[in-house]
Amino acid sequence: MKVMNIVGARPNFMKVAPLHRAFSCYGDIESLIVHTGQHYDFQMSGIFFQQLYLPEPAYFLGINSGSHAQQTAGIMLEFEKILLMEKPDLVLVVGDVNSTLACALVAVKEHIPVVHVEAGLRSGDRKMPEEINRIMTDAIADHLFVTEQSAVDNLLKENIPASKIHFVGNVMIDSLLHCLKGLSVDQESAHLLSSGPGHILLTLHRPANVDELDGLVEIMAMIRKLTGLQKVIFPVHPRTLRSFELNGLLSHLRRIKNLEILAPQGYIEFLTLVKRASLVVTDSGGIQEETSFLQIPCITLRESTERPVTVEVGTNHLLPAWNAESVFELAKQILRGNCKKGRIPNLWDGSTAGRIVTILREKYINSYVCADKRQSSD
């Protein structure tokens, strides 16, 4: 069985790495990695291949940046060439980025089964491009592997046959545990970029938060308040940095006391910062999962979350109509110890990739072997 695993943006690498390792345990599976180039600089892409021990991609499409339409169309045109040449048995996509939808569309039109890992997540906000990517990919995928019960419920409501849906857990946690096990105390100290434990970690990149001047002004007001509670460490996403620069606010941001501004971090460096944090403030999806597993309090600055288990079971607090004062008040309560004690969601145990590969082998290899044996006996 030949499987093509699609990666494009930063979150994809952590999801594909454990799957590639699990596929590679079997001599009857050829696992190829295709990198679309959606994230293409070293800090957003190359460093993850190093830290997650991923092999060089079999193919690099080099699409780079552009509008959603340009990126999606460019990926489809280039991926079609590779697909027709390699003729894989399966195309595996993860998450909800443009690369996910683009490659799924090309595969399904060539009648190649599509596997969607992290399927069924819904925020209910169709202004998010990721939400559209999720809905459309799930509608055409042949196998949908989900991380939480809400995803199962969402897919059933959308009339996806139950036979296609598999509740297997979260491959992000597989990568998290794999990296933590290999991280010695000395390495952790070397990777730690803050002065020590007990900081607030901040990440922001959603267009709704960082694309407009009013939002950036509110972010700066929030940071000023949070730095009065603890040191704030802020690895700045390229999109966010560009927005601060274009609006003439970067120099003002750099002058805020008790704020440490960093470039985007590698996975191990970022995990170290999360582990040592007293609180994480974010608008990211994946960080909600990592903090819930690590039992670190998290405030998510969004109207909704596609990962409700992190709020219902984990350590995540959703702050829909947020402003600087509301974030400050909630952060103050959390740092005083007045916060919920979350628990790790079901099947987030580091074995998800193995469960996925077992199901796919049973469907595409073992079933054919059994059929061949029956035909031979006949």
N, C-alpha and C positions, 0 to 999 in steps of 0.2 A: 504494500500500500504506500503510495506517495502522497504526502501531505504538504501543502504550501501554507506556511504560517505568515500572516500579514502583520507587519509592524509599520508604524508611521510617526506616531507622536509619543512623547515621553511616557505616559502611563502604559502604553502597549508593551514596552520592553519587559516590565515587571510581570506582566500577565503571560507573555509568550515564553519567557525563560524556563519556568518549571514545566511547561507543556513540552517544549523541545527536549528537555532532559528526560521526561517520562517516555516520549516517543522513541528516543535514542536507546532506551533500555532493550528494545526489541529488534532483532535482526531482520524481521519481516516488514519493518516500517522505515521508509526514507523520509526524513523530516527536513524540509527546505525552508529557509527564512527569506522573505521578500521585504525589503525596506523601501517604502514609497518615497521617503525623503521629506515627508510633511514637516517633521522637525529635523533640521539638518546640521545645526552647529554642534560642536563637541559637547558642550555642557548640557544640551537638551537631547543629545542622541548618542554620540560616539562613546561617551564615558560609561553609558549603561551596558554596552557590549562588553567592555572591560570588566566592570564590577559584577555583572551577572554571569560571567563566563559563557557568554553567547558567542558562537562562531561568527566569522564574517558572513554577512548576508550572501546568499547565492546570487541574488539580484538586487541592485540598487537603482530605483527608477529616477531619482534626482528631480522630483517635481518641485520642491521648495515651496515658497510662499505664494500667495495670490488670493483672490476672492474665493469664496466657497465654491462658486460655479467653476472658476478656472482650475482650482485644485482638484475637485472631484472629476471633472472632464479629463484633465491631464493624466490623473492616475488611471482612469479607465482606459484611455488610449494606449498607455505604455504597458499596463498590466495585461491587456488582451494579447499583446505580442508574446509575452512570457507564457501565458496560459496555453496558447495554441501550440507553442513549441514544447512545453514540458508535459502537457496533458496529465495533470495530477488526478488522483482519485478523490481528494477532498481539498477544499479551500477553507482554512480556519481563520476567522476574524475575531477580534476581541474589542470590547468596549464600544465607543460611540463616536469616534472621530471620523473625519471625511474619508480617510483610507478604508475604514470599516465598511461603509456603505458602498463606496466606489468598487472595491474588489468583490464584494458580495454580488453586486449587480452584474458584473462581467461574468462571474462564475456561473450564476444561475441561468444566464442566457446561453451559456455553452453547455448546459445540462450537467454541470459538475456540482455535486452536493456541497452545501455550505454549512459550516459549523459556526455558531455564534456563541462565544464564551462571554459571560456576564450579560445575558439576555434578560429581557423583561423589566428592566429598571425604568421607572417613569417618574418624572417630576411634575407632570401636568402642565408644564409651561412650554408651549409650542413656539415661543419666541427664541428659545434656546436651540441653536442648530443641532446640538447633540441630541435633543429630544426627537427631532425629525429623523436623524440618522438611526436612532434606536428603533423607532417604530417601523421604519421601512426595512431595516435589516431583519428584524424579527419576522416581518410578514413574508419574507422570501426564503428564510433559512430552513434547512432540513432538520437540524438538531440544535436545540436551544438549551444551554447549560446555565443554570441560575444560581445566584448567591444567597437568596433569602426568599421567604414565603411570599412576600408582597409581589415579587417578580412572577411567581407561579400564578397568583391571582390575576395579575394584570394580563398575562398572556391568555389565560382562559377566558377573560372578559372580551378579549379581541378575537375570540373564536379560533385560537391556535389549538390544534388537536393535542390532547394530553399526552399522546404517544411520542410527541416530538420534544416534550419538556422533561428535563432532568435536573432535579435539585441536588447539586453536588458540593456546594460550598464555594469558597472564594480563593482563586488562584493568587490573588495579591498577597494573601496571608502565607501561601507557600513560599513566595519570594522573600517576604519579610523574615520568616523563620529561618530560611536558608542563609540569608545574609547575617542575621544575628548570631547564628550558631558558629559561623566562621569568623566572627569579629572578636578578637581578643581584647582584654582590658587596655593593653598598650595601644592597639590600633584605634580603639574607641577614643582614647585620650588624644591621639594624634589627629584624628578626624574632627574632634570637637573644636569649633571655631569661636565659641563663646568663652567667657571668662570662667564659667563653671555652671553647676546646676542651678535651676531656679530662674528661668527666663520665660517671657511670653514670645512664642514663635508666631509670626504673621506671614501669610501668603495670600496674595490677591491677583486675579487675572481675568475674572469674568467681565465681558464688555459692559454689562449693566452697572458694574462698580467702578471701572477704571477708564472708560472711554470719554466721559464728559467731565468738564471742569468742576461742576458742582460736586460730583462724586469724589474727585481728587481732594477738593478742599475739605470735605467731610472726613476722608481718610486721614488727612494730616491732623485734623482736630482730634480724631480718635487716637492716633498714635501719641499725640502730646499727653492725652489723659492716661493712656496705658503706661507710658514711661514713668508716670508718677507712682505706679504700683510696683513695677519691676522693669528690668532691662528688656527692651523689645529687640528681637532679631528678625530682620526682614530680608529674606532672599528674594530679590526683585525679578519677576518674570519679564522677559524682553518686551512683551506688549505693554506691561505696566510702566516700565522704564521709559519706553518711547512716549507714552502718554504724558508722564511727568515732564519730560523734556519739551514736547511740543507745546505744552501749556505754561512753560516757563516756571515750573514749580520745583524742579529737581534740586536747585541750590538751597531752597527753603527747606526741603525735606532733609537734606544732608546736615542742616544746622540744628536739627532737633536733638536735644541732649538725651543721653541714655538710650539712643537708638543705634543699632549696628546694621548697616546696609551691606548685603552680600550679593554676589552674583548667583545665578542659579546653581544649585548644589548637585553633586552626584548622589546616587541613591543611598550609599552607605553614610556619607556625610549628613544627608538630610535625616535619615533614620536616627542618627546620633543626636541631632538637634531636637527631634521629636521626643526621644527617650528622656532627655534631660530637661524638657520643658515643664513648667508648672501649668501652662495653659497654651493651647493652640487656637489662633483666630484665623479663619480661612474662608474662601468661597469655593474651594476645590471639592471634588467628589471623592477621590481616592483617599485623601487625608482623613476624611470622616471615618473611613474604615480602619486605617492604621491606628488612629488614636483610640478608637473603640477597642481594638485588640490589645493595645499596649496600656489600656486603662488610664489614658491621659485626657483630662477634660478638654473639650473642643467647643468653640462657638462658630457656627456656620452663618455667614452673612448673606443669606439668600432668602427669597420668598418661599421656596419649597426645596425639598431634597428628593432625589430619585432613590435614595438609600434610607428609607424610614426606619429600618432595623437599627441604625446607628443612634437614632433618637429614642425609639421605643425600648431597646435593649441595651444599647451601648452608652457611651459617655458624651454623645453629641447633643448640643443645645442649638436649636434652630431659632434664628432671630430675624423674622421676616422684614418688618418695617424698621430697619436698624438706623440709628444715628450715633454720633459719638458718645452722647450721654448714656444711651441705653446699653451700648457695648461696655462702657466703663462700669456701670452699675452691676451688670451681670458678672463681669470679670472680677469685680471686687468681692462679690458674694462667693464666687467659686474659689478664689484665692484664700478666703477666710475658712474654707472647708464646707460651706453651705451648698454642696452640689450633690447630684445623684451619684450613686455608686453603680456603675454599669457592669455588665457581664459580657463575656465573649459570645457572639451569636453561634447558633447551631451549625456544625460542620466547618467552622473556620479553624481547622486543625492542622493545616500544612500538608494534607493528603489529597487535596482536590484534583490536582493534575493527574494523579494516578487513577482516580475514579473516572475521570473523563476518558483517558486513554483505554481503560478497561472496557468501557461502554462502546467506544468506537471500534476496538478490535473485535468485540463480540459481534457487532453489526456487519463489519466490512471484511473481516478475515476469518474468524471462527465459523461464521454461518456459511461462508463459501466452502471452507474445508469440509464441513459436515455434509454440504450438498454434494460435493465431489465424491465423498465416500459412499453416499447413498447411491449415486449414479453408477459407481464402479460395482457395487454389490448387486445392483439390478442387472 
